[in-house]
Amino acid sequence: MLTARTVLKKGNTFIPIEEWKGAIEDPEYVEGAIILTLNGKIILDESLWDDVNWFWPYIANGLPDILEGKDFQTGLPDQPITFSVKHLNDNWLLLHVFSKDRELVKVKIKKNDYLSEMARGAIDFISRIEEIAPGSVSSIDHYMELLSDVANKSQNGSFG
């Protein structure tokens, strides 16, 4: 089972977004990380912190492609790290996170688990960040509609 959650960076500390108190210092650049856990094992952690209010939308934009059977790749906003999702077959994906000289993550994930959990994680992030840093993610309505559509189709097994 895949789980996705967001932590925000305050100094050298990472705080779960749902526990964040107060304002965000710079709503244009929200420091944080997406924590991914697969079957209880952390596969992405705080070491890949970046501009999380851009990283979540990057991932969200790729979910419809994955739903339709296309592969997806993006970079982290401010780091030379690639986040890649490739189809192994109709039901399995390969999540590959790497840089030019480092292999960071290479794991198989069920397609349905990836789509539903990443859509849920992005919805949670966007909903919460809009409360604590309004305007830090542009096109909120677009993303919420896109993510809800992906979540519904992945729950119903409606792959392209």
N, C-alpha and C positions, 0 to 999 in steps of 0.2 A: 504494500500500500504506500502510495506517495502522499506526502504532506508538504504544503508550502506555507511559509509564514514570512512576515516582514519584520525586520528590526531596524530601528533608526539609531544613528550614531550621535552620541553626545559626548564630546571629548574623546576619551578612549573607551567609553562604555557603549554597549549596544542594548537598547531597550525595545522590547516587543511593542509594535506600533499601537496595539490596543491598550497598553499601559502608559503611553506617552502623556506627559502633563506639560501644559504651557505651549508657547508658540514655537514655530520652527524659525531658526535664525535667518535662513535665506530660502524662501519658498521656491525660488528658481533653481536651486541646487540643494536637494534634500539628500543628505548623506545617509546611506543605509545599505542593507543587504537583504537578499531573498535567501532564506534558509530552506533547503530542500532535504527531506528525509525520505529514504526508501526502505521500507520494512524495518524501521527503527534505526537505520544507519544514516548518519549525516553525509550527504553527497555534495551539497553546496553550503558554505558557511560564511561567517563574517569576514574571512580573509578576502573575499571578493566584493567588499563593499564598494559602492560607487554612487552615482546619481540615480537613486532608486525611483524617483518620480519620472525618469525617462526610461529606465530599464524595464519596469513593468509594462508600459505601453509598447515597447519594442516586442516583448514576448507576446502581449495580447494581439498585436498585429499579425503574428505568425500563426495563431491558433486556427483561424479559418482555413489557411493553407493546409495545415496538418489534417484538419477535419476532412478536407477534400482529397487527401492522399498525396499531397505534395510535401516535399522536404522543406525545411526552414532553417535559416541561419541568420544570426545577427551578432553584433559585437556588443560588449559592454560600453556604456556611453563614454567613459573617460579612460579606459584601459585597453591595451592591445590583446584582448581576450575574446575568443570566439565562442558563441553559444549556438550549438548546432543540434538539430533534431532530424533524424533520418528514419525512413520507414524500413524495417527489416522484413515485414510482411504486412498483411491487412490488420493484424492485431498487436504487433509489437513495434516499438520505436527504439532507436539508439540515441540517448542523450550524450553528447560529446562536448565537453568544455575544455578548451585548450588555448595555449598561446604558441608563438613561434617556436619556443624552446621548452615548453612544459606541457605535459599531459596532466590535466586536473581531474576530469571526471569522464568516465566512459562506462555507461550502464544501460542495460535493457529495462524498458518500462512498458507496461501495457498501455496501448494507445488510449483506451477509454479512461484509465486512471490519470494519465498525463493531462488529457484535455479537460476532464471535469475538475481536477484539483488545481490546475493552473488558472482556469477560468474563475474558480471560487477564490483562490488566493488574490487574483488581480481585482476582483470585485471588492473583496474585503479591504485591500489596500486603497483603492480609489475612493471607496466610501469613507474610510477613516481619514485619509489625507485631506479630503475636501473639508472635513470638520476642523482639522488642526492647522491646515495651511491652504485656505481656499485659493483656487486658481493655479496651484502648483502643477496640476495635470490639465493640459488643454483638452478640449473636446470631450468633456466628461460624458455627456449624453451619448455620443458616438460609441465610446468605449463600453459603457454600461449596456447598450443595445447589442453590440458585437459579442460581448462576454456572455450575456444572458442567452443569446442564440447558440453559442458554442456549448454552454453548459446544458441547455435543453437537448440539443442534438446528441451530445455525448452520452447523456443519461438514457436516451432512447436508442442508442446504437445506430444513429442515422449518419453513417459515414459516406462520403462522396465516392 
